[in-house]
Amino acid sequence: MKNQLHNLTNRIKAFTAKSASGGGLRKSPTLEIFISRTWTEDKEADWCLRNGTEIIKQGKTGNLSDLVDLQKGVKTIVWSPTADTLITEAEIPTRNRSKINKALPFVLEEKLLPNPEQEHFVYHVRPGLPLSVTVTSKLKLAQWLDIFHEYGINPSAMYPQVLGQALENNCWSMTLLGKELLIKTSNFSGFSCQMDDTKIPVQLTNALNSLNDDARPEKIFFTQVNVDLDVKEWSDETGIEIITTNSDLWSTFKILTPSLNLLQGKFKSKREINPALSRFIPAASIALVWIVFSLIVNIWEWQTLNTSFNNANIQMRQLFQTSFPDAKTIVDPALQMQRKLENLSGSSGGYMESDFIALLSLSAPALAALEDGAVESLRYSEKSLNISLGLPNFKTLEELKGRLVTIGMQVEVVAANSRADGIEGRLKITSK
């Protein structure tokens, strides 16, 4: 059995090494879909298929059916409109999941306009800091997912767009998409606002003014997607350096904060197997089949051995009853038969191999070869002969043990201690 399990382990290792060839597991491709606030009406969405940082394909579609084939074997991610999700913080002393879920609606009740029961809460635990929380309408989430499912697309994750921007330490990030400005203030916080002209949005000004001097960002990195807006006056108004760059959509938004996935709880995706792990399914299947097979074989062997044991026990009882018909109680027929035979042997003048006379007579030639007085005492106990010896050295003790083993005795050196005139040794001799 051990050899079979060893072979199975080697097969799994070989399969794993083959799957991960090329210096480690490759990143799993992702299909990312970027939807706007008007998406439920016009169904127009930007999409991108990429592997890590490499963009394989990208485009724009008004028909989600075009993306069905692309999602096969990859993880599908949706970037949802920031304005439809409140990203905030909550001070809750407990870290018990059940208690947090019950407390969140009451802690954030003042920040929520609708009934808290109509909101979907997702939170992230930060050691020593308040919980990061997203709040999204259950109805809105259900509408989005219904549309995706209608076209055969099953997203495994959904993130507010604002959290997809890169962020440097002590800095903010902003991205302008048409007339919507996305502002990321930390890895787990941000908001969006509308821009009607080139003036700095009031929401941005208010957010900066509400901060202490130590909490204000050192810089703001402003990425403009497919637009070119002059915001030099913003730096003067805010007193913060604003660094402007131009970029495309998919170079700006990347998976940076997967812990705030909106698809949790009852909205959790049914598709839980990571495509990167799918390559291990055959190996896992082989292991499962082998475990089941081994279990069946072991059960069969146990039943066979149990049947053989019961049959042998029945035969032993029958033999004992035939040999000793006067015996009325049979508990352990093998042990009882041995004792009966020992009693018969003693009463007939014979002896067993483990009797004192037998052990002494077999050991006598080896003991006779020792010097006079070497044997200091003999004691018979529990079918063994215990001999205390006074010998000149350890070599003599080993030679005696060797002679006794040669004639078929089982010898155990119980003690061997040095003394002034040589050594003191004790042997325990039994028959094999």
Secondary structure, DSSP 8 states (H G I E B T S, - for coil): -HHHHHHHHHHHHHHHHHHTTTTS-----EEEEEE-TTHHHH--EEEEEEETTEEEEEEEES-GGGGTGGGTTSEEEEEE-GGGEEEEEE--S---HHHHHHHHHHHTGGG-SS-GGGEEEEEE--TTS-EEEEEEEHHHHHHHHHHHHHTT---SEEEEGGGGS---TTEEEEEEETTEEEEEEETTEEEEEE-SSSS--HHHHHHHHTS-GGGS-SEEEEEEES-----HHHHHHHTSEEEEEEE-HHHH-----GGG-S--GGG--S----GGGGGGHHHHHHHHHHHHHHHHHHHHHHHHHHHHHHHHHHHHHHHHHHH-TT----S-HHHHHHHHHHHHHHHTT---TTSHHHHHHHHHHHHHTS-TT-EEEEEEETTEEEEEEEES-HHHHHHHHHHHHHTTEEEEEEEEEEETTEEEEEEEEEE-
